[in-house]
Amino acid sequence: MDFPWRNSAYPEGTQFLYPQYSGQNGWYQCTYIPNITYARRDGKTLDIQLILPQGINDEPVIVYVQGSGWAEQNVYMAIPQLSYVAAQGFAVASVRFRDTSVATFPANVEDVKSAIRFLRSQAETYGYSNRRFGIWGGSSGGHTAAMVGLTPGEYRLDDYPEYDDSVMAVADFYGPADLLHMNDYPGVDHMAADSPESMLVGGPLLENRELAELASPVNHVKPNESMPAFLIVHGDTDKKVNFGQSAALYRKLKEANADVILYAVKSGDHGYMCPQTLQLVCDFMRTFLRPERDQTNIW
């Protein structure tokens, strides 16, 4: 039977789209829950920006650490990009830590670990998984993410003691990895007393060598212990944190037989986030945080 109204509904020249709708084929609408307090330390309120995809339960959690040179973070900066990630079925939590004007290393690591334990304690309230956690960050956030991933059970404060701070996957974007070798490459003088790295350890790096070594992710790779999977992304023309920093961490992880892949972003400078890298994070986290991984290692 012919239904002439069907053709008349589309004027001549109409173009057609075949979209993925919310809730269809892995794309979801999201709810943004701002400023959830997880701790108060040194007179500073520490909070979480939480983005939840709607229509699914027990989704994996990606903890995000905003880069800031370990100074005061703008935790709202990446909300649009993080919403893109959450829309693919992840709970995403952007975490504030005590900056270096308030406390030095290991405060950044302690705080993010506290946030992870807090998030696990709230899993039933918000409906995400309390087991499948990954962490992601850029620059100083990448450094902090790597430190958190490589030190499960260490740098632990006494809050939420029944929950653990381990993660299954780490996405480290252009993060410092070996503080005492930051000046091996031309560019910024990282050894200066007012450099972000020196501020992190409370004084010039060369005068605080022991703490600088403790604050370097390369020194926490443990060959005989289980480690999370790593995705490392770094611009090959980065003028603030040289690509060699990520190359050094990659080599250490490879030597320890960790699951790790390194992407060099051609002509990439410091502090970028683009559709390709966002999708890379989603694919990586989906691979390593899904409930039951098969034995196929696509990385």
N, C-alpha and C positions, 0 to 999 in steps of 0.2 A: 504494500500500500504506500502511495506517495504522500509525503507530508510537506507541502510547498512552503509552509512557514519556516521550516528548517533553513532552507536556502535564503529566504528573505531576511533571516536574523543576521546574516553576515553581509554587510555592504561590500560592493566591489572594492578591492584593494585591501581588505582586512588581512592582517598578518596573524599568525598563530604561534602560541607558546605551549610547550608541554612541560610544565614545571614540576619540581618536587615540592609538594605541599608540606606544611608543618605536620610532623608526626608520620610522614611517609618517607620511606627509604632513608631513614637515619637523620632527618632534619627536624629540629624541635624548636618551638617557641621557648623563651627563657624568662625567668623571673630574677631580677637583680635585688639582692638584700644587702643594703649598705651598712657599714660601720658596726659590725658585730664585735663587741669587746671580748677578747680572750684572756687578757692579763693587764695589770697595771704595775709598772716597774719604774723605779727611779723618777717618779713623778710624771711618767708618760703613759698615756692610754694606748694600748696596742690592740689593733682591730683587724678585722677580716672583711673584705668585700667578696660576697658570695654570689655566684651566678648558677642557677639551677635550671636544667632543661625540664620542660613540662611533659608529663605523659609517660614517664618511665620511672622505674624504681631500681635501687641497688646499682646505680651507675658508678663508674670509677671516678675518683677525685684527682684533679690536677691542682697542686698547690703552686701558685705563681709568686715569684719574688721579683718585684720591680727593681730595676737597676737605678742607682743613684750615687755611685761612688761611695757607698756605705753612709752617705749623708742622709738628711731628711728625704724620705721617699714621697713622690706623688703617686699614691696607690690608685688614683682614679685615671691615670694617664692611658692605660692600656685596656680599659673596660670595653671599648668597642671591639678591639681585636679578640679579647678574651670571650666576648659574647659569641663571636664566630665559632670559637672552639667549643664552647658550651652547647651551641646549637647542634653540634654533631654527637651529642649524647654524653658529655662529661659534666660533672659538677666541678666548677672552677673557683678557687679561693685565692684571692690576692691578699698577701700577708704583710702587715707592717711590723718592722722590728725596731729596736732601739738603735738610733743612728749614732755616729761617732762623736757628736756633740754631747751625748748623754752617757755612752758606755762604749768601750772598745772590745775587740775580739776577746772571747768568743760570744759576746752578747748577741750578735746577729744570728749565729747558729743556734744558740740556746733558745732564742725567741721563736724562730721558725719551727724548731722541734716541739716547743710548747704548743704552738698553733696546730701542728699535726695531731698531737695527742688530744687537744681540745676538739678538733674536728671529728676525730674518731669517737669521742664521748658524745657528740651531737648527731651521730649517724641516724639514730632512730627518729630523732626530731625532724630531720630534713629529708630522710629517705634515701641517701646515697650509701654506697658500700663503706663499711668500716675496715675493710681489708685492702682493697685495691687502690693504693695511693701512688701517684707519681709526683715529681716536682720539676719545675721549669723556671728558668730565670735568665736574664740577659745582663752582661757586664758584671757588676758586683753582685747582681742577683744570680747570675750563672755561677759565679764563685761560691755563693752561699748554697745554692742548690747542690752543687758538687760536694761541698763539705757535709751537708746534711745526708746525702746519699751514701757517702763513704764512711760515716761514723755512727752507725746504728747503736743506740744505747749509750753513746758517749755524749759529753756536753749536755747532760740531762739535769734539769731542775726538778724540784719535787712536786710539781703540779700534775694532776691527772696521772698518778703513779701506776694505775692499773692498765694504762694504754701505752703502746709502743710507738716509737717515732720512725720506724723503718719505712722505706719506700721501695717500690719494685722497678722504677724507671726514673732516669734523670735526663732532662734536656738542658744542656749547658750551651747558651749562646754567648760566644766571645767573652768568656769569663777568665780572669786571671787565674793561673794554675800554680805558678811557682814564683812567689813574691820576690825572692832574692835574685832572681834572674830576669826580672822585668826590664832591666837596663841592658840586656844583652843585645838589644835591637835599637836602631836609631828611632828617635821620636821624643816622647814625653820623658822628663827626668822623674822616674818613679822613686828614686832614692831621696829626693828632696824632703825636708822635714814637713812641708805642708802638702805633700802628695796624698791622694786618697789612700794609698796603700800604707803610708807611714801613719796617717791618722787612724787607720784601722787598728794598728798595733800600739798606738799611744806614743809614738815617737819615730825618729828616723829608722828606716828598716835595718841599716847596718849596725845601729846601736841596740837593736831589739831582735837579734838574729834568731834566738830560740823561739820567740813568739811568732816571728815571721815564718819560720819553718813549720810550726804547728798550724798556722793559718793557710798553708799551701796544700791544695787538694792532692798534688802529686805525691806528697809524703804520707797520704792515708790510703793509698792503693795497697790492698793486702792480698798477695797472690794465693794464699792458701785458705782464703775465706770467701764465702758467697758475697757477691756484689750485685747491685742493681744493674740493669741494662743502661747504656749511655748513648745518647744522641748528642754529638758535638757539632755546632754550626759556627763558622767564623769567616768573616770577610778577609780575603787575601790581601787587601790594601788597608787594613785597619790601622789607623794612626795613633790610637790611644792604647789599645792592648794588641800587641803584635800577634799575628797568626801563629807564630812559633809557640806561644803559650798553650794553645789548644793542641798543637801537634805534639808537644811534650806530654800532655795528659793522655792523649790518644795512644802514644807509644807505651806508656806505663800500663794502661789498661789492656792493651793488646798482649803485652808480655805476661800479664796476669791471667790471660785467657778469659777476659770479661767479654760480654756481649757489648760491642761498641762500634759505632760508625762515625766517621768524620766527614762533614761536608764543608768544602771551601766555596764560599760565595764569590764568584768572579767579580773583581773590581768592587767588592763590598767594603765599605768603611764601617765605622763603629755605630751601633745603635739603630739598626734597621729592623723592621718587621714587615714582611710582604706576604701576599697570598700564598706563594710557593712555600715559604718557611712555616706559615701557619698550618698549611695542610700537611707538611712534613711532620710537625709535632703531633697532629691528630692521628696520622697513620702510625707513627711510632708508638704513641701511648695506647692506641687501640690494639696493637700487636702484643704489647707486653703487659697490659692491664686487663685483657679479656679474661673471663672466668677460668677457662681451660684452654691453655695454649696447646696447639699441636706441635709436632716436632719440626715443622718447617720453619727455618730461620730465614726470613726474607731480608734480613739485614746483613 
